[in-house]
Amino acid sequence: MTTEYINICLADDDEDDRLFFTEAFDELRINTKVQTFNDGVALMDYLNDDDSILPNVLFLDLNMPRKNGVECLLEIKQNEKLNDIAIAIYSTSSSEDHIEETFINGANIYIKKPNDFEKLKKILSEIVTINWQYHTSGLNKENFLMRM
């Protein structure tokens, strides 16, 4: 099924981060549909629902209650139906351990959450316009960590 928009999902327990995220996409001139979830359980319930429209790009916060971002990542990568979703880790953490763990477990890109709205818009614009075929065709750590 083809759509005229890019379907985006964000799982993040921080209400302000979800609000900034959706506002940034509202200001970008990219045709997107954004859905947000406040934890990993709500996200996985949505993704596993047969009637759900799967996202083109999924942004995953690492530190969430009930089910964290790494648990969601592992569950997604083990599910054939969900395996092709492009996954951007979207976290305040810049820990090498977190970066390495998510890289090894199959995330496509790692973004440290910017603390500036204009930087957020720039990052999100770059992420949704990436040639994901290049980013998903084999692990390349050079392209994994997005720096701004």
SVG drawing of the C-alpha trace seen along z (x, -y; Angstrom):
<svg xmlns="http://www.w3.org/2000/svg" viewBox="-8 -27 40 40">
<polyline fill="none" stroke="black" stroke-width="0.4" points="0.0,0.0 1.4,-3.4 0.7,-6.5 1.3,-10.2 2.8,-10.7 5.5,-9.3 4.1,-7.4 6.1,-8.3 5.8,-6.8 7.4,-8.0 7.5,-6.1 8.6,-8.4 7.4,-8.7 8.2,-12.4 5.1,-14.4 7.1,-17.6 9.4,-15.6 6.3,-14.1 4.8,-17.6 8.1,-19.1 8.4,-16.2 4.9,-16.6 5.2,-20.4 8.5,-20.1 6.8,-17.9 3.9,-20.4 6.4,-23.1 8.3,-21.0 7.1,-21.1 7.1,-17.3 3.9,-15.3 3.9,-13.2 1.5,-11.5 2.8,-11.3 1.6,-9.0 3.0,-9.1 3.0,-6.5 3.8,-7.1 5.5,-3.8 6.8,-0.7 3.8,1.4 1.4,-1.0 3.7,-1.0 4.0,2.7 0.2,3.2 -0.2,0.8 2.4,2.5 1.1,5.9 -2.5,4.9 -3.3,6.3 -5.3,3.2 -2.4,0.8 -0.6,-1.1 3.1,-0.3 5.4,-3.3 8.0,-4.1 10.2,-5.4 9.9,-4.6 11.6,-6.8 12.3,-4.9 13.3,-6.5 15.5,-4.2 14.3,-5.0 10.5,-4.3 8.5,-2.6 6.8,0.8 8.9,1.6 12.0,-0.3 13.3,-1.1 15.8,1.8 13.1,4.3 10.9,2.8 13.8,3.0 14.5,6.6 10.8,7.5 10.5,5.7 13.6,7.3 12.3,10.8 8.9,10.2 9.0,10.8 6.0,8.5 7.8,5.6 11.4,6.4 11.6,3.9 10.6,0.8 13.4,-1.8 14.3,-2.4 15.8,-5.6 16.9,-5.5 15.9,-8.9 17.4,-9.4 19.0,-11.9 21.7,-9.3 25.0,-9.5 26.4,-6.5 28.7,-4.4 27.1,-1.3 23.6,-2.4 24.9,-3.3 26.7,0.1 23.8,2.1 21.2,0.6 23.6,0.8 24.2,4.5 20.5,5.2 19.5,3.7 18.6,0.1 19.3,-1.9 20.4,-5.2 21.0,-6.8 20.0,-10.4 20.8,-12.3 17.8,-14.4 18.6,-18.0 17.8,-20.7 17.0,-23.3 13.8,-23.3 15.5,-24.4 18.1,-21.6 15.2,-19.2 13.5,-20.3 16.8,-19.9 17.4,-16.4 13.9,-15.2 13.9,-16.6 17.2,-14.8 15.9,-11.5 12.7,-11.4 14.5,-12.2 17.3,-9.7 17.6,-7.0 16.7,-4.2 17.7,-1.5 21.3,-2.7 20.9,-2.9 19.4,0.5 21.5,2.5 24.0,3.8 25.5,2.5 27.6,-0.6 28.6,-2.2 30.0,-5.3 26.4,-6.3 24.7,-5.0 25.3,-7.9 23.8,-11.1 25.7,-14.1 24.6,-17.7"/>
</svg>
